[in-house]
Structures are given as structure tokens and as C-alpha cells.
């Protein structure tokens, strides 16, 4: 928070404290194009150990999760969550939630052992 210059939403702090980078797998609303491979370790971000994410932190944007293709979920100071993916030389930037709480409510974890 000190490096970003703004306070993180309580929901993200709670999620990061409870699960943090242990969360693996899921998607927004079950859509494959919005997969969530893992959450980033916020301690590593604070220590500037993730070079790609570091570029965002420097301008006050928090990357907090990655998709299966390497895209990032970004939390901006205005609270919006955006998804950024560079694929085949094109950058895609899309707003996926108005705030982090809305983003978290939309996560669907697919059952890996369907019966």
C-alpha cells in the first residue's frame, strides 16, 4: 500500500492473508477467456521481486493475479479491475469488474473431479 500510494480493498487483503498465492485455478463467470491461474504473492510485489508486475506498481496499479496465458488482473486506484493480455502482438485491456468485491464474487472454481 505504501508503494502504491493508496489503500487496498479489505476483501483483497483478507483473501491475500487467508489464501494468497495458494489459490490456483478458476475463472470469472466460468469463462475460459478469463481464467485465473493464480494470485500473485503480494509480499513479493512489495519486495519488487516480480519484474513484470513491478512496472505496474510503479504507476500505482496493483497486478494481483495471472491467467493461464500470462495475462494479468490489475486493480486500479479507482477500484476497477481490468484484465490485460498481450497475445500475437496485440494488447487487450478490458474492465472485468467495477471493484474487487464484485470480481471475487464472480470467481468460479471448476470441480476437477466431475462425477
C-alpha positions, 0 to 999 in steps of 0.5 A: 500500500505504501508503494502504491500510494493508496489503500487496498480493498479489505476483501483483497487483503483478507483473501491475500492473508487467508489464501494468497498465492495458494489459490490456483485455478478458476475463472470469472463467470466460468469463462475460459477467456478469463481464467485465473491461474493464480494470485500473485504473492503480494509480499513479493510485489512489495519486495519488487521481486516480480519484474513484470508486475513491478512496472505496474506498481510503479504507476500505482496499479496493483497486478494481483493475479495471472491467467493461464496465458500470462495475462494479468488482473490489475486493480486500479486506484479507482477500484476497477479491475481490468484484465490485460493480455498481450497475445500475437502482438496485440494488447487487450485491456478490458474492465472485468469488474467495477471493484474487487468485491464484485470480481471475487464474487464472480470467481468460479472454481471448476470441480476437477473431479466431475462425477 
